């Protein structure tokens, strides 16, 4: 019974075959090639016409072309004592009411006109019949001829109208084809080759919106997958460099297209995942050029200036493409060193420098968010930015580390005294385009920008507090920042958003600073064990074998045994060689004996033949005698 019940159990359905990466890439390429062929066909005007399915014809059909008329009879019925009558059909809803119907109606009308004219001629002919019978016959024949000509004229008119309809339909089809061709030409191709040069790559993307650029890059990767051909890998590796240069060009414009740059990160990341080594080499070369330029400027001026936006974006791209939590990485570590060098060697002399430094600080904080690595350059820079937002004083209780100075031209760079501007300020992100320069000289907008820089700096401080909250040196790290915020920063003139942020930072610093220090203790060491003699180890003796007493005897015995083994091995080899030589010699001797026997046998055969012939000749001579 249980076995029979198994019949009703649900059976597993076969699943699709697991496809490899090469098969998936090949299918994607074939799909794009098919779509591209269809697009080109539409662009040339070859529209796909729907095939009309033939109507079903019964086997009993007589093919006489009769069409049964519709049964107009209606069943008689009453409702509420009134007869139900069908609603009249609208003539406009009848099928077949197209241009041809109008042409047919005109043809019928013309034909009827012609027949009427013929009838009039017949009437005239009948009126003249009294005068002359022969004349009446001629007039009747003439009227018949005129009637026939009217029929021909109506047929010619109908043919002309049919030709006009055909011309209209042809023009309509032509317009449809032109419209389809225009749509196909405006559509993106489905297959692309990898550009050979950066100019070709730039011309391929420059006139297209960002969404279409992403589609083009995606189709380039699918049509040139490394598994489809041998040279595709090198082409796509070159494409990574082209895309990196294209991002640089977008960010170097007067109004940087950062939205397009943000979208270009996706194909850049995909290429980096496909070819990590080539991508690492490309980005590392760019970082080397940046570091070389910074070092040359430091050597010549003992200071450096913040680079432009397109250079700083490489640090962001590096953090996206490669892991930043590694202790050492061939790409991230050089980028980390360059950013630390910028924070420690580039003075802040303008609002643009402050924006660039805050951007670099945010990148450094993103790099160390997982590893929680302490970066003193970032903490000193944030302290210096807060110092620039404080009013000038002769003496302060905190220390400012270069490139910042207690007294100088850039002091009070971020100071905001206007409470009206503070009240109208709305919190927003720091615009990256401000790194290349501010486009305004309005005092209110400048004050708003200063408040935005202060808000970003305080937000970075808050994130640093959260990141280093478990550090044993937390109090020593953040005590200068706490003192600046609590005593020197003019918080009363700031908006409520910044005041709340300062309050939260002070509370977090106070909370983390209350953690007690762990006392210093010596490293725990294991107790020194009592000195003992080296134990005497007696090896297990193999019974039946003699063991030497000391090392020299054991070595001599080992050499004697080795000599015996080598001697026996040499004798064995000599014996095998002798056996081989004996076999070869025996085979050679047997071959010579066989050859000798063959020759002797041939000689004896010849001699016996000669002797037989001689005896036969002798018998012949005896008979003749």
Secondary structure, 3 states (H helix, E strand, C coil): CHHHHHHHCCCCCCCCCCCCHHHHHHHHHHHHHHHHHHHHHHHCCCCCCCCCCCCCCCCCCCCCCCCCCCCCCCCCCEECCEECCCCCCCHHHCCCCCHHHHHHHHHHHHHHHHHHHHHHHHHHHHHCCCCCHHHHHHHHHHHHHHHHHHHHHHHHHHHHHHHHHHHHHHHHHHHHHHHHHHHHHHCCCCCCCCCCCHHHHHHHHCCCCHHHHHHHHHHHHHHCCCCCCCCHHHHHHHHHHHHHHHHHHHHHCCCCCHHHHHHHHHHHHHHHHHCHHHHHHHHHHHHHHHHHHHHHHHHHHCCECCCCHHHHHHHHHHHHHCCCCCCCCCCHHHHHHHHHHHHHHECCCCHHHHHHHHHHHHHHHHHCCCCCCCCHHHHHHHHHHHHHCCCCCCCCCCCCCCCCCCCCCCCCCCCCCCHHHHHCCCCCCCCHHHHCCCCCCCHHHHHHHHHHHHHHHHHHHHHHHHHCCCCCCHHHHHHHHHHHHHHHCCHHHCCHHHHHHHHHHHHHHHHHHCCCCCCCCCCCCCCCCCCCCCCCCCCCCCCCCCCCCCHHHHHHHHHHHHHHHHHHHHHHHHHHHHHHHHHHHHHHHHHHHHHHHHHHHHHHHHHHHHHHHHHHHHHHHHHHC
